[in-house]
Amino acid sequence: MYIDSIDNTTKYNYHSEIQEVFQKHIDERYFFKLFGNDFWVDIPSENYSFLKKSCEDYDIPSDNELSLKFNVND
C-alpha cells in the first residue's frame, strides 16, 4: 500500500503469482462406480516426486481456466 503523491490517494500494489500445484486423485467409488467419493487431494512437491516413481503421470486437459490474456495495444 502506498499514497499517490499527485492526488494524495491510497493505492494498492498487488503481486500475483501462480505456483505449481500437485494433486492426487482419490477414487473411493465402488459397485460399477456408482457409490462412494471421487476427489482430489493437494500434496507437497516432495511427495509428488516420490509418488511419481511408483505410478504413471497424466496431464489434465486445460479448460483455459488459468489462461492469461494480454491486450496487444498495451
Secondary structure, 3 states (H helix, E strand, C coil): CEECCCCCCEECCCCCCCCCCEEEEEECCECCCCECCEEEEEECHHHHHHHHHHCCCCCCCCCCCCCCCCCCCC
